[in-house]
Each structure stands twice: as C-alpha cells, then as structure tokens.
Amino acid sequence: MTEEGLRAVFEAYLQIHLPGGGKVEEAMAYALGGGGKRLRPVLVLMAAEAAGGDAECCLPAALAVEAVHTYSLVHDDLPDMDNDDWRRGRPSCHRAFGPAVAILAGDGLLTWGLGLLADPNLRQSCSDAACLECLTVLTAAIGTAGMVGGQALDLGFGQASRDQIDQMKTAALFGAAAQIGAILAGRGDLAMALRAYGEDLGRAFQAVDDRLDLDRSDQVHLAELTKVADLHSQRALQHLFPLAERGGELTALVERLSQRQA
Ligand code: GRG
C-alpha cells in the first residue's frame, strides 16, 4: 500500500479507538487529533508490509507508537519544557485543558500506548514473543537512553553533541517504529536493517525540520543541514538493500521527506 493508503487506514483505526470518558481522556483524544503527519505509525505499517507482513494486523502497534509520540509532544509543549502555545495547528494541550490535565493526558497516552503492545487483537495475529520484543524495543527508544534522555540533554542536563541529541530524541523512535514492523511481520532477520533505515530516516527528517525553521538568509546553516539531510537519506536507502524490490514504498518515503516544504 502507498504511504497515503496506509495513512488513511491508520487514521480510520485511530478515529474508532480514540479515548473517551472523562476530562483526561478528552485531552488525550484532543492531542491525538489535529494535523499530525502520522509518520511514525505509517512507518510501522510500511515496514511490516515491506517485510511481507499484514499492515492491518499491526494497527494496534502503530497506534502505540503514535500515542507515545503524542505524549512526548504534550509534555514538550508544557511551560517548564519548550513552552509552546500551538501544536498540530491548534492550541497545545495545556493551553486547551490546563497544565495539570495536560500532564495527566501525557501520562495517559504513554501508559495506554505501551499497553497497546499487549492488545488482544495484536496477540492473536502475532506471537506473544513478538509483542514482548516490540515492548522492549519501544521502551528502549523512549527511555533515558532514547527520547527522555535526549530531551534532558537538550534542556542542558548533561553535555552532548547535536548529533547525539537528534539520535536520541528523534531518530530512536523512528528506528523503533520500523523495527517493530519487521518484528511483527515475523522477519527478525530484517529487524536491524529496518531499524537502521528508520534511524537514518529520522535523522534526515530532523535535519529537514531544522532547515524549514531556519531563516532563508542563513545560507551557511542551510547548506550544513542540507548536507546532513542528504547524508542520512542516502544511508537510509542503503539499509533497504536486503529488501530488494519490496523496499519501493520505503524508498519513496525517504525521497518525499527529503523534499518536504512543511
Ligand atoms: C517530553 C520526554 C519528552 C520528550 C520530548 C519529541 C520531543 C521530545 C519533543 C518535541 C519537539 C521536537 C522538535 C522534537 C524533535 C522531533 C520532532 C520534529 C517532533 C515532531 O514530530 P512531527 O513533526 O510531529 O512528526 P507530528 O505532529 O506531525 O506528529
């Protein structure tokens, strides 16, 4: 399936699984909605298909990754973090619901997301061992050796290069998403290649994101970021070698993200 097709399938699944019931669930659903690009869940599904698996079976895992990503955005936007008033084209979660509810909504998204890797439907189509391995992969990517650690370093709690921070904060989750697709497809032999692909895709994505944020007159930084984006895009494509012709959509994704304008 194409990227657009997978995004539509994911979006439909998300809409019928949005949390509801109380204030915190309302804030969780609010944060999950809006104009998210859904890159990470689409990557789970695309990697699964490229590895010969069934994307529909992997939907709970794709939602797990999107829920965890959304938690990071909700917490990142809080006044004591990046203090952003806007997210996904509308007021950030704490602006809409207040900081206390936003903190709980982030906690709720993280907890729910991890629990989705033990979803009964997922366990019916994939082995318990595969689900457990996905949990290990995802928690490693988002913990202190990954996203949380990268955020801490970015906030100045420790010293690291921009490369290390981008690797931990952004690339680790992209890598986990692609690796989870391979694991759920039952292709452990492709897991490391797809993880490496996801990490390089994430690094290229971050460099393009930074480039889009730059003032167009800052030619030196623009050139540097273009170089980083091109390097990681090339590396991402090289990791697809073991997939041969099955890597077509993943190749197209690298090309689309390297050229994106928003
Ligand atoms: C609070 C533990 C914790 C971590 C926060 C992900 C993150 C770490 C902060 C978000 C700010 C940021 C610029 C992170 C770099 C990764 C990134 C570009 C995230 C935004 O991803 P998109 O553009 O978002 O894919 P959408 O909304 O499209 O899903």
Residues whose N, C-alpha, C, O or C-beta is under 5 A from the ligand:
A	BS01	GRG	G35 G36 K37 R38 L39 S72 L73 H75 D76 R88 M147 V148 Q151 K169 T170 D209
